[in-house]
Amino acid sequence: MNERMPQDGPESLARERVHLRIERLGKRFGDTWAVREVSLDIGEREIFALLGSSGCGKSTLLRMIAGLETPSCGRILLDGEDLAAVPAHRRPTNMMFQSYALFPHMTVAGNVAFGLRQLRPRMARAAIAARVDEMLELVQMRAYAGRRPQALSGGQQQRVALARSLAREPRLLLLDEPLAALDKRIRQQTQFELVGLIRRVGVTCILVTHDQEEAMTMADRIGILSEGGLVQVGTPGEIYERPNCRFSASFIGETNLFHGRIEGDRLVGGEFPQPIRFVATVALQQGGEAWLSLRPECVRVHHRAAGDACVPERPDDNAAPAEVAEIAYLGGRSIYHLRLPGGGSMIASVPAAHWGKAAPPARGEPVRVSWPAPDGVLLLR
Ligand SMILES: Nc1ncnc2c1ncn2[C@@H]1O[C@H](COP(=O)(O)OP(=O)(O)OP(=O)(O)O)[C@@H](O)[C@H]1O
């Protein structure tokens, strides 16, 4: 993977005052660079997600910010202060781990108080009790103050861990896969709760996740990491609408990727049975190879039984015959998995309303797919 974005592009500029600045930060374990020359600005009160698949270096990057790992090169500046000489326990950061790491022998209140008792100069007993109360109120766990962690659900443990992380009023909250231990249904609800809490407290937050939906739901901006390097930084919308390479295109949302050769204003020789007309969004070399990304919601599916003439609406539209391979019913829309002549395949997301009163096409039926020529983003290799 050689695609690397120029990291100083307008999308990488934090929208508010720069709070955390990461400069050419790298970490090498033996011969392997787990993180390579990452540069990034994060704004005050921003929720930033580091997104990438297993082993891409997300946790190592977060651990360097927390002071749990020493960088091999580069600098980390918080409000302009270089953190290199500041040991982990003195950094104004707090890291919440995947496992929450709650102490099983302590009550909920004891867990939240623990970090406060370590503070020097010491906090008065009454002040600690008041802060614990305030934090448990914030995460709506006051009623459980006397319970032990094992008597709580996963979601409740997660909230206690968050209360403990916030109790010391960190300037930077670091969350390593904070919802990984929760099942999918609770996870979605908790994503909103967690964002609400973080915004209410107003703390800057870096969240590590391999789950694109989680990153898109929770983060103001996302940084996509691959093999230790930042591939693209932007808001969820920017990355979805304008992915800068095929890795980003396929990592954020679903997409159809067609590979081919550029001839005039068409991409030829790919899995799509017809030359694909496009409007270039990047400089292209005639005769060169390129990838085209087409989002499933841009694809129209035409079905003769639905009274649809099965012809493209305009002569310039991209169109081809196809066959329905599978249909995933999702309520308001369905995902059609389509087989193309020549062995290729593609997916289309079709709103239920598209079919009106007519019966939608069934598995195995012939259809036609089309999309207006300018849609789709052309990507360099
Ligand atoms: N202490 C270590 N010693 C040697 N190699 C390490 C060490 N920690 C991490 N690595 C390697 O560095 C790379 C990045 O690891 P890291 O844990 O940062 O990835 P990750 O993206 O957080 O993955 P996951 O989502 O699976 O936790 C991996 O190849 C990993 O094997």
The ligand as a Tripos MOL2 file, in Angstrom:
@<TRIPOS>MOLECULE
LIG
   31    33     1     0     0
SMALL
NO_CHARGES

@<TRIPOS>ATOM
      1 N1          5.5440   -4.4890   21.9650 N.pl3     1 LIG1
      2 C1          5.6030   -4.8400   20.6680 C.ar      1 LIG1
      3 N2          6.6560   -5.5250   20.2080 N.ar      1 LIG1
      4 C2          6.7450   -5.8680   18.8890 C.ar      1 LIG1
      5 N3          5.8150   -5.5660   17.9610 N.ar      1 LIG1
      6 C3          4.7390   -4.8920   18.3860 C.ar      1 LIG1
      7 C4          4.5580   -4.4940   19.7550 C.ar      1 LIG1
      8 N4          3.3750   -3.8330   19.8680 N.ar      1 LIG1
      9 C5          2.8420   -3.8290   18.6190 C.ar      1 LIG1
     10 N5          3.6470   -4.4550   17.7330 N.ar      1 LIG1
     11 C6          3.4090   -4.6100   16.3000 C.3       1 LIG1
     12 O1          3.1430   -3.3420   15.7500 O.3       1 LIG1
     13 C7          2.0930   -3.4030   14.7990 C.3       1 LIG1
     14 C8          0.9600   -2.4780   15.1950 C.3       1 LIG1
     15 O2          0.3550   -2.9490   16.3970 O.3       1 LIG1
     16 P1         -0.8740   -2.2100   17.1050 P.3       1 LIG1
     17 O3         -1.2030   -2.9760   18.3370 O.co2     1 LIG1
     18 O4         -0.5550   -0.7850   17.2360 O.co2     1 LIG1
     19 O5         -2.0040   -2.4010   16.0090 O.3       1 LIG1
     20 P2         -3.5600   -2.1250   16.1160 P.3       1 LIG1
     21 O6         -3.9200   -1.4150   14.8680 O.co2     1 LIG1
     22 O7         -3.8880   -1.4650   17.3870 O.co2     1 LIG1
     23 O8         -4.1450   -3.6000   16.0840 O.3       1 LIG1
     24 P3         -5.3950   -4.2470   16.8880 P.3       1 LIG1
     25 O9         -6.6140   -3.5860   16.3660 O.co2     1 LIG1
     26 O10        -5.2950   -5.7010   16.5020 O.co2     1 LIG1
     27 O11        -5.1320   -3.9840   18.3450 O.co2     1 LIG1
     28 C9          1.6800   -4.8530   14.7150 C.3       1 LIG1
     29 O12         2.3500   -5.4430   13.6290 O.3       1 LIG1
     30 C10         2.1710   -5.4280   16.0180 C.3       1 LIG1
     31 O13         2.4560   -6.7960   15.8970 O.3       1 LIG1
@<TRIPOS>BOND
     1     1     2 1
     2     2     3 ar
     3     2     7 ar
     4     3     4 ar
     5     4     5 ar
     6     5     6 ar
     7     6     7 ar
     8     6    10 ar
     9     7     8 ar
    10     8     9 ar
    11     9    10 ar
    12    10    11 1
    13    11    12 1
    14    11    30 1
    15    12    13 1
    16    13    14 1
    17    13    28 1
    18    14    15 1
    19    15    16 1
    20    16    17 2
    21    16    18 1
    22    16    19 1
    23    19    20 1
    24    20    21 2
    25    20    22 1
    26    20    23 1
    27    23    24 1
    28    24    25 2
    29    24    26 1
    30    24    27 1
    31    28    29 1
    32    28    30 1
    33    30    31 1
@<TRIPOS>SUBSTRUCTURE
     1 LIG1         1 GROUP 0 **** ****
